[in-house]
Amino acid sequence: MKINYRPEIDGLRAIAVGLVIIYHAQVYIFDSQIFTGGFIGVDIFFVISGYLITSIILKELLATDNFQFKNFYERRARRILPALLFIILFSLPFAWIYFYPIDLINFSKSILYSLGFSSNFFFHFSGLEYASPEGILKPFLHTWSLSVEEQYYVLFPILLVTIFRYFKKYLFLFLLLSFATSLILADWSSRNYPSSTFYLLHTRIWELIGGSLLAYFEINFSRKKINNFLSQFCPSLGLILIGYAAFFFDDKIFHPSFYTLVPVVGVALILWFANKNEVTTKLLSSKFLVGIGLISYSLYLWHYTIFSFAKNLDILFDDNFGKFILILLTIILSTFTYFLIEQPARKKISFKLFFSFLVISTSVIIILNATVIVKDGFLNRLKVKNYQNKHTFAYLTQEGGHCFGRTKNFCKFGSGKKQIILLGDSDFGSLAFDLKNRTELDYTFVPIVIPGYFHLRKSYLLNKHTKKINNEYNSLRDSIDVILKESKNNIIIIGGATSLYLYQKRVKDRALHWNSLFVDKKTLKYDTRSLEKDFSDLLDDLSKNNDVILLYPIPEIGTNLQKKKFENMVRVYNYYYSDFLNQNYEVLNFFDSINHQNVHKVYPHKVFCDINTDLCSTHDKDNFFFFDGYHPSLEGAKMINSLIMKKIEELRN
């Protein structure tokens, strides 16, 4: 059943999608990112969706005492699927051409989950933080919100119709309790389980039901009896609340939570009090905003996919002008998609034709992506003979479990009297398997390798997960300290992505994620001298009774490269040694200044980089030296470990 068209709702959609696009584009003005809370655009969409869907269902039930589920889900399918399928099909060739096998596999998995409207589960269980730098490298990460809405569309109509028919007098109570329960749960779990709180329906449904409550009141009490003063004041107040959230919220805020009531209440005030004689309603009903609102769904789908491929390929995403070009491209493609895909699918083609398109395109997408997964990303696309399609640290297991990531009962290999203790993060996890094979006959090898962990004794955890991470990392420090205190006459190898932990001047799109564990992301300010002293004191203590091998930073391919080369359709490139020096000059200078007793230095970059040509190699004709942009492959690990073993032999003699 149709409801009366309200142009201001399309204007709200335009505001929502505009905030999301600018937030994801990371537009900076005078070195400050604007709309740091632009992610609340999704919350605006949720409230609007809840309002419209509930209005449709309740009005049809009141008018006919029946609800046609078939018609409802057909309309949803016509609205959502054609544009989504088209953009997926459009993106497949780019992923095939430019993605490494592991990236292509994950890309295909995300698409399959998106088709099943469960990508929110996929990204949650894959451990991907939405606001992390790695997030923008996933072209369909934004489909998590579509999955939430579709899960709502499946479950909510069934519950609403059932309660309306059999427990009608409790309908308001059901909506109110659902709203309150979900909101309270969201506020609590945002502090304890931030990933599931962000991605999953149970802590998002309160926003959708917030719109449902508006629809319920509108149908039962009508908006026509609104006080004139409130109708002139409240829409503007609603827009101010949305603007406040967009400007002053950021990634550190607990979200969704009680804080999220700010934009949600703002949307509710506009939806309830909007009237054609009020200034905010007139603004939202302007032709420009309504036009943007009409194509907002296509804009939402296209923008993230375009930004992601641009970031993966390192084009047009480094400055505001390039981002403007990408946004312009998004608008052009979205307009095309709206008129040539969305509109015909919703209004002009028969159900038979629509269903045929649906079956054929979905089948093609499923077959292609399933084949990619089964074939391990088609390794034969690579000109290099051997490509390691698995993190090296995944090979290191003991007693049926992985050694990488253990926070207690650390793995021990070999039975030598002297221990080799490997202390570091995922960079060191990449070295562990090969190093274990080289040392376990003569030593006891103890890999203490934790993702994102660096052994600083002081706590600098200032982000939104402070309490939980503090407890975990402090417990980890305690267990490691016990081993280190008991360590005498051993060899301790320490290092990792040290410039992420010790310094703020780093390639920001990588550093911000892990720096968020140690610093205020908004200011990126902390006491670097204190961190240096902490690390220096640690080396001094360890080297009193042990030989310490300090590993300098391992070169990283990353995504911010000046020189690229495409071979056999998949990117294979070298990068500048000067880039490595610029990205790591602070830690290099600091390590050069360390002259502790029994601290011995190893320089991984010397096996990859040539100072004379200013190039660092990522591969030769037979092997890739890196598994991904940041971690050595097994072959790369062997090159680094040869340096480490040479140093161990020197100490042995």
TORMI-593140 format. One line per field, with one value per residue (C-alpha): x, y, z; residue in one letter; chain; residue number from 0. Coordinates in steps of 0.25 Angstrom, whole numbers. Layout:
! residues N
X [X,...] $
Y [Y,...] $
Z [Z,...] $
res [A,...] $
chain [A,...] $
n [NUM,...] $
This chain:
! residues 653
X [0,5,7,7,20,28,39,47,49,57,64,68,73,82,88,90,97,105,110,114,121,129,133,138,145,153,152,162,161,172,178,165,155,141,129,137,123,118,116,103,97,94,86,78,75,71,61,55,54,47,37,34,33,24,15,13,10,0,-7,-9,-14,-24,-29,-31,-29,-18,-4,2,15,18,16,24,36,35,36,48,55,52,57,70,75,76,86,94,95,99,110,115,116,123,133,137,147,155,156,161,171,177,175,185,179,177,170,162,157,153,146,138,134,129,121,114,111,105,96,91,89,99,111,110,113,124,132,129,135,146,151,150,148,139,147,161,170,168,153,154,162,149,140,127,129,118,108,107,96,88,89,84,72,69,69,60,51,50,47,40,28,25,25,17,6,5,4,-6,-15,-14,-9,-13,-14,0,6,11,17,24,30,34,40,48,53,57,63,72,76,81,88,95,100,105,111,118,127,129,127,129,130,117,110,113,110,99,84,81,88,83,68,65,68,59,48,50,44,33,29,27,19,10,7,5,-6,-12,-11,-9,2,-9,-11,3,5,9,21,27,24,33,44,46,50,61,65,65,75,84,85,89,99,105,106,113,123,126,125,137,142,145,131,123,114,103,99,92,100,94,80,85,84,73,64,68,62,50,47,48,39,29,28,32,22,22,22,35,49,56,45,46,61,60,49,58,60,75,74,61,69,81,71,65,79,83,83,92,101,102,105,115,123,130,133,139,147,152,157,164,170,175,181,186,180,172,171,182,177,164,164,165,154,146,148,144,131,128,129,121,110,110,110,99,90,92,89,76,70,75,75,67,55,52,53,44,33,35,38,29,32,35,46,51,51,59,69,70,73,83,91,91,95,106,112,111,118,129,132,130,140,150,149,151,162,170,169,175,189,193,189,202,215,223,224,221,211,209,194,194,200,213,210,198,208,213,204,206,196,185,185,193,204,202,193,194,194,198,204,213,218,232,240,252,260,272,277,278,265,263,251,244,236,228,215,210,223,230,219,223,237,234,231,244,252,247,251,265,267,259,271,281,271,258,250,239,231,223,216,203,195,197,205,218,224,223,222,214,199,196,182,173,163,148,152,161,156,155,169,176,172,176,189,193,190,199,210,209,211,222,229,230,237,246,250,254,262,277,288,277,275,263,259,251,244,233,225,232,229,214,216,227,224,213,219,216,208,195,185,193,197,184,178,189,192,178,182,192,188,176,173,168,181,191,199,206,219,229,241,234,231,246,251,241,247,261,260,254,266,275,268,267,282,287,286,283,288,277,276,268,262,260,247,244,241,226,219,207,197,204,214,220,225,216,217,206,210,200,188,192,200,215,224,236,237,247,257,256,241,245,255,245,234,243,254,250,251,263,270,265,271,284,285,284,297,293,302,299,289,292,285,280,275,265,264,278,273,262,267,278,284,290,277,268,259,254,250,237,239,248,244,241,235,228,235,222,209,201,205,211,216,227,224,231,242,243,244,255,263,262,264,277,282,277,284,297,296,292,305,313,308,310,325] $
Y [0,14,25,40,45,54,61,65,50,50,62,55,43,53,59,44,40,52,51,36,40,51,43,31,41,46,61,70,85,92,79,75,65,70,62,52,47,45,30,35,36,21,23,33,23,13,22,26,11,8,19,16,1,1,12,3,-10,-3,5,-8,-15,-5,-3,-17,-25,-33,-32,-37,-42,-46,-32,-26,-35,-33,-18,-19,-28,-18,-7,-13,-24,-19,-8,-17,-28,-18,-11,-25,-29,-16,-18,-33,-30,-19,-29,-40,-31,-24,-32,-42,-56,-55,-41,-47,-58,-49,-40,-52,-56,-43,-43,-56,-52,-39,-46,-54,-41,-46,-38,-31,-45,-47,-34,-36,-50,-46,-37,-24,-11,-2,10,4,7,-7,-5,4,-7,-15,-11,-17,-14,-4,-15,-18,-8,-14,-27,-21,-15,-27,-36,-25,-26,-41,-42,-30,-31,-45,-40,-28,-35,-46,-36,-27,-39,-46,-36,-23,-16,-19,-14,-1,-8,-18,-6,2,-10,-14,0,1,-13,-11,3,-2,-14,-5,5,-6,-15,-3,-3,-18,-24,-12,-20,-28,-15,-8,-19,-27,-25,-27,-14,-6,-10,1,11,5,3,18,20,10,17,30,22,16,30,36,26,26,41,48,59,69,73,78,91,102,107,93,91,103,100,85,82,92,87,73,78,84,71,64,74,74,59,60,70,66,51,43,28,28,30,18,15,11,15,26,36,32,37,51,48,39,49,59,51,48,63,65,53,57,72,75,84,91,105,103,107,93,86,95,93,78,79,87,81,79,71,63,60,55,47,40,34,32,17,17,27,19,6,13,22,12,2,13,19,5,2,16,13,-1,4,17,27,40,37,45,59,67,69,54,51,62,54,41,47,53,40,34,44,41,26,27,35,25,14,21,24,11,1,5,12,1,-10,-4,1,-3,-17,-29,-38,-50,-41,-36,-50,-55,-44,-47,-62,-61,-50,-56,-69,-63,-56,-68,-77,-67,-64,-78,-82,-72,-78,-92,-89,-81,-68,-73,-73,-75,-61,-57,-56,-60,-75,-76,-68,-72,-71,-72,-64,-71,-71,-80,-91,-90,-99,-108,-117,-114,-99,-88,-82,-68,-60,-68,-59,-71,-85,-80,-90,-96,-104,-112,-116,-108,-102,-88,-82,-73,-64,-57,-45,-36,-35,-40,-36,-46,-56,-57,-60,-70,-83,-83,-78,-90,-100,-94,-93,-104,-115,-106,-97,-96,-87,-79,-70,-59,-53,-45,-37,-23,-24,-18,-20,-6,-6,6,7,17,12,24,19,15,1,5,-3,-16,-15,-10,-22,-31,-25,-23,-38,-41,-32,-39,-53,-48,-41,-54,-61,-50,-49,-63,-62,-63,-66,-67,-60,-50,-45,-32,-23,-22,-11,-2,12,9,8,18,29,37,42,30,27,31,22,10,16,21,8,3,16,17,7,17,31,40,39,53,60,49,54,47,47,40,42,34,23,23,23,12,3,7,3,-10,-13,-9,-19,-30,-29,-30,-45,-48,-45,-37,-36,-23,-25,-12,-9,-19,-12,-12,-11,-3,4,17,15,24,14,3,-7,-17,-30,-41,-33,-34,-23,-26,-15,-10,2,13,11,26,24,13,23,34,25,20,31,33,19,17,29,24,10,15,23,10,5,-4,-15,-28,-22,-27,-21,-27,-19,-26,-15,-18,-31,-25,-11,-6,8,10,8,14,1,-9,-23,-29,-41,-49,-58,-69,-63,-52,-47,-42,-49,-36,-21,-22,-36,-45,-58,-70,-67,-53,-58,-68,-56,-48,-60,-63,-50,-54,-67,-61,-52,-64,-72,-60,-60,-75,-74] $
Z [0,-4,6,3,-3,6,-1,12,14,1,6,19,11,3,16,21,9,8,22,19,6,12,24,16,7,19,14,21,22,29,34,41,36,34,38,47,51,37,40,46,32,33,46,39,28,39,45,32,28,41,39,24,26,38,32,19,28,38,27,19,31,35,21,17,30,23,18,5,9,-6,-11,1,-2,-17,-15,-6,-16,-27,-19,-14,-22,-37,-33,-24,-34,-45,-36,-32,-47,-50,-39,-43,-54,-46,-34,-44,-50,-38,-26,-20,-18,-4,-6,-17,-8,3,-8,-13,1,4,-9,-6,8,3,-6,6,13,24,21,35,41,31,34,49,50,41,52,43,50,42,44,42,31,25,24,12,5,5,-6,0,14,14,10,25,27,15,23,35,28,21,33,39,27,28,43,46,37,42,57,54,46,57,68,61,58,72,82,76,89,93,80,85,98,88,80,93,100,87,86,100,101,89,92,106,101,90,101,110,99,91,103,104,90,80,68,69,75,62,52,57,57,72,75,63,63,73,62,52,63,66,53,55,67,59,49,60,66,53,49,63,67,54,51,48,62,65,73,63,71,72,57,54,64,65,50,52,65,59,48,58,66,53,50,64,63,49,53,68,68,64,63,78,82,87,76,75,89,97,90,77,82,78,63,64,72,62,50,59,61,46,42,52,52,37,30,17,23,32,27,30,23,11,11,11,0,-9,-23,-21,-8,-13,-26,-18,-8,-20,-24,-10,-11,-23,-17,-4,-12,-22,-13,-4,-16,-24,-12,-8,-22,-23,-10,-14,-26,-20,-29,-26,-12,-6,-7,-7,-22,-25,-15,-22,-35,-29,-23,-36,-43,-32,-35,-50,-48,-38,-47,-58,-49,-44,-57,-65,-54,-42,-48,-59,-49,-39,-49,-64,-65,-62,-51,-60,-67,-53,-48,-60,-58,-43,-45,-57,-50,-37,-42,-50,-38,-29,-39,-42,-27,-22,-33,-28,-14,-19,-28,-17,-24,-37,-34,-48,-51,-45,-53,-41,-40,-25,-17,-3,-1,14,26,30,45,42,40,54,63,75,82,72,73,66,74,68,77,90,102,112,111,100,90,93,82,84,97,97,110,104,99,87,91,79,85,75,67,54,47,56,55,40,44,54,46,38,50,59,48,48,63,70,69,77,85,92,83,90,80,88,76,78,67,69,82,86,99,105,121,122,117,107,103,101,91,93,97,108,119,112,105,117,124,113,110,125,127,115,120,133,127,118,129,137,126,123,138,139,126,127,117,106,93,92,78,79,69,60,53,63,56,59,74,76,67,61,49,40,27,34,27,33,46,51,54,64,69,73,84,89,86,84,69,68,72,70,81,92,100,90,99,110,100,95,110,113,102,104,119,115,106,117,127,117,112,126,127,112,98,91,76,72,59,51,43,32,19,15,2,7,-1,-3,-14,-24,-34,-39,-50,-55,-60,-65,-60,-45,-39,-37,-33,-26,-17,-13,-2,0,3,14,20,21,27,37,40,54,58,50,57,71,68,63,76,85,90,102,106,99,89,75,63,50,38,30,19,15,8,1,-3,-11,-7,-21,-29,-18,-20,-11,-17,-14,-22,-32,-44,-34,-21,-15,-2,4,7,7,8,22,25,19,12,15,5,11,25,20,15,29,37,30,36,49,49,45,57,66,61,64,78,79,75] $
res [M,K,I,N,Y,R,P,E,I,D,G,L,R,A,I,A,V,G,L,V,I,I,Y,H,A,Q,V,Y,I,F,D,S,Q,I,F,T,G,G,F,I,G,V,D,I,F,F,V,I,S,G,Y,L,I,T,S,I,I,L,K,E,L,L,A,T,D,N,F,Q,F,K,N,F,Y,E,R,R,A,R,R,I,L,P,A,L,L,F,I,I,L,F,S,L,P,F,A,W,I,Y,F,Y,P,I,D,L,I,N,F,S,K,S,I,L,Y,S,L,G,F,S,S,N,F,F,F,H,F,S,G,L,E,Y,A,S,P,E,G,I,L,K,P,F,L,H,T,W,S,L,S,V,E,E,Q,Y,Y,V,L,F,P,I,L,L,V,T,I,F,R,Y,F,K,K,Y,L,F,L,F,L,L,L,S,F,A,T,S,L,I,L,A,D,W,S,S,R,N,Y,P,S,S,T,F,Y,L,L,H,T,R,I,W,E,L,I,G,G,S,L,L,A,Y,F,E,I,N,F,S,R,K,K,I,N,N,F,L,S,Q,F,C,P,S,L,G,L,I,L,I,G,Y,A,A,F,F,F,D,D,K,I,F,H,P,S,F,Y,T,L,V,P,V,V,G,V,A,L,I,L,W,F,A,N,K,N,E,V,T,T,K,L,L,S,S,K,F,L,V,G,I,G,L,I,S,Y,S,L,Y,L,W,H,Y,T,I,F,S,F,A,K,N,L,D,I,L,F,D,D,N,F,G,K,F,I,L,I,L,L,T,I,I,L,S,T,F,T,Y,F,L,I,E,Q,P,A,R,K,K,I,S,F,K,L,F,F,S,F,L,V,I,S,T,S,V,I,I,I,L,N,A,T,V,I,V,K,D,G,F,L,N,R,L,K,V,K,N,Y,Q,N,K,H,T,F,A,Y,L,T,Q,E,G,G,H,C,F,G,R,T,K,N,F,C,K,F,G,S,G,K,K,Q,I,I,L,L,G,D,S,D,F,G,S,L,A,F,D,L,K,N,R,T,E,L,D,Y,T,F,V,P,I,V,I,P,G,Y,F,H,L,R,K,S,Y,L,L,N,K,H,T,K,K,I,N,N,E,Y,N,S,L,R,D,S,I,D,V,I,L,K,E,S,K,N,N,I,I,I,I,G,G,A,T,S,L,Y,L,Y,Q,K,R,V,K,D,R,A,L,H,W,N,S,L,F,V,D,K,K,T,L,K,Y,D,T,R,S,L,E,K,D,F,S,D,L,L,D,D,L,S,K,N,N,D,V,I,L,L,Y,P,I,P,E,I,G,T,N,L,Q,K,K,K,F,E,N,M,V,R,V,Y,N,Y,Y,Y,S,D,F,L,N,Q,N,Y,E,V,L,N,F,F,D,S,I,N,H,Q,N,V,H,K,V,Y,P,H,K,V,F,C,D,I,N,T,D,L,C,S,T,H,D,K,D,N,F,F,F,F,D,G,Y,H,P,S,L,E,G,A,K,M,I,N,S,L,I,M,K,K,I,E,E,L,R,N] $
chain [A,A,A,A,A,A,A,A,A,A,A,A,A,A,A,A,A,A,A,A,A,A,A,A,A,A,A,A,A,A,A,A,A,A,A,A,A,A,A,A,A,A,A,A,A,A,A,A,A,A,A,A,A,A,A,A,A,A,A,A,A,A,A,A,A,A,A,A,A,A,A,A,A,A,A,A,A,A,A,A,A,A,A,A,A,A,A,A,A,A,A,A,A,A,A,A,A,A,A,A,A,A,A,A,A,A,A,A,A,A,A,A,A,A,A,A,A,A,A,A,A,A,A,A,A,A,A,A,A,A,A,A,A,A,A,A,A,A,A,A,A,A,A,A,A,A,A,A,A,A,A,A,A,A,A,A,A,A,A,A,A,A,A,A,A,A,A,A,A,A,A,A,A,A,A,A,A,A,A,A,A,A,A,A,A,A,A,A,A,A,A,A,A,A,A,A,A,A,A,A,A,A,A,A,A,A,A,A,A,A,A,A,A,A,A,A,A,A,A,A,A,A,A,A,A,A,A,A,A,A,A,A,A,A,A,A,A,A,A,A,A,A,A,A,A,A,A,A,A,A,A,A,A,A,A,A,A,A,A,A,A,A,A,A,A,A,A,A,A,A,A,A,A,A,A,A,A,A,A,A,A,A,A,A,A,A,A,A,A,A,A,A,A,A,A,A,A,A,A,A,A,A,A,A,A,A,A,A,A,A,A,A,A,A,A,A,A,A,A,A,A,A,A,A,A,A,A,A,A,A,A,A,A,A,A,A,A,A,A,A,A,A,A,A,A,A,A,A,A,A,A,A,A,A,A,A,A,A,A,A,A,A,A,A,A,A,A,A,A,A,A,A,A,A,A,A,A,A,A,A,A,A,A,A,A,A,A,A,A,A,A,A,A,A,A,A,A,A,A,A,A,A,A,A,A,A,A,A,A,A,A,A,A,A,A,A,A,A,A,A,A,A,A,A,A,A,A,A,A,A,A,A,A,A,A,A,A,A,A,A,A,A,A,A,A,A,A,A,A,A,A,A,A,A,A,A,A,A,A,A,A,A,A,A,A,A,A,A,A,A,A,A,A,A,A,A,A,A,A,A,A,A,A,A,A,A,A,A,A,A,A,A,A,A,A,A,A,A,A,A,A,A,A,A,A,A,A,A,A,A,A,A,A,A,A,A,A,A,A,A,A,A,A,A,A,A,A,A,A,A,A,A,A,A,A,A,A,A,A,A,A,A,A,A,A,A,A,A,A,A,A,A,A,A,A,A,A,A,A,A,A,A,A,A,A,A,A,A,A,A,A,A,A,A,A,A,A,A,A,A,A,A,A,A,A,A,A,A,A,A,A,A,A,A,A,A,A,A,A,A,A,A,A,A,A,A,A,A,A,A,A,A,A,A,A,A,A,A,A,A,A,A,A,A,A,A,A,A,A,A,A,A,A,A,A,A,A,A,A,A,A,A,A,A,A,A,A,A,A,A,A,A,A] $
n [0,1,2,3,4,5,6,7,8,9,10,11,12,13,14,15,16,17,18,19,20,21,22,23,24,25,26,27,28,29,30,31,32,33,34,35,36,37,38,39,40,41,42,43,44,45,46,47,48,49,50,51,52,53,54,55,56,57,58,59,60,61,62,63,64,65,66,67,68,69,70,71,72,73,74,75,76,77,78,79,80,81,82,83,84,85,86,87,88,89,90,91,92,93,94,95,96,97,98,99,100,101,102,103,104,105,106,107,108,109,110,111,112,113,114,115,116,117,118,119,120,121,122,123,124,125,126,127,128,129,130,131,132,133,134,135,136,137,138,139,140,141,142,143,144,145,146,147,148,149,150,151,152,153,154,155,156,157,158,159,160,161,162,163,164,165,166,167,168,169,170,171,172,173,174,175,176,177,178,179,180,181,182,183,184,185,186,187,188,189,190,191,192,193,194,195,196,197,198,199,200,201,202,203,204,205,206,207,208,209,210,211,212,213,214,215,216,217,218,219,220,221,222,223,224,225,226,227,228,229,230,231,232,233,234,235,236,237,238,239,240,241,242,243,244,245,246,247,248,249,250,251,252,253,254,255,256,257,258,259,260,261,262,263,264,265,266,267,268,269,270,271,272,273,274,275,276,277,278,279,280,281,282,283,284,285,286,287,288,289,290,291,292,293,294,295,296,297,298,299,300,301,302,303,304,305,306,307,308,309,310,311,312,313,314,315,316,317,318,319,320,321,322,323,324,325,326,327,328,329,330,331,332,333,334,335,336,337,338,339,340,341,342,343,344,345,346,347,348,349,350,351,352,353,354,355,356,357,358,359,360,361,362,363,364,365,366,367,368,369,370,371,372,373,374,375,376,377,378,379,380,381,382,383,384,385,386,387,388,389,390,391,392,393,394,395,396,397,398,399,400,401,402,403,404,405,406,407,408,409,410,411,412,413,414,415,416,417,418,419,420,421,422,423,424,425,426,427,428,429,430,431,432,433,434,435,436,437,438,439,440,441,442,443,444,445,446,447,448,449,450,451,452,453,454,455,456,457,458,459,460,461,462,463,464,465,466,467,468,469,470,471,472,473,474,475,476,477,478,479,480,481,482,483,484,485,486,487,488,489,490,491,492,493,494,495,496,497,498,499,500,501,502,503,504,505,506,507,508,509,510,511,512,513,514,515,516,517,518,519,520,521,522,523,524,525,526,527,528,529,530,531,532,533,534,535,536,537,538,539,540,541,542,543,544,545,546,547,548,549,550,551,552,553,554,555,556,557,558,559,560,561,562,563,564,565,566,567,568,569,570,571,572,573,574,575,576,577,578,579,580,581,582,583,584,585,586,587,588,589,590,591,592,593,594,595,596,597,598,599,600,601,602,603,604,605,606,607,608,609,610,611,612,613,614,615,616,617,618,619,620,621,622,623,624,625,626,627,628,629,630,631,632,633,634,635,636,637,638,639,640,641,642,643,644,645,646,647,648,649,650,651,652] $
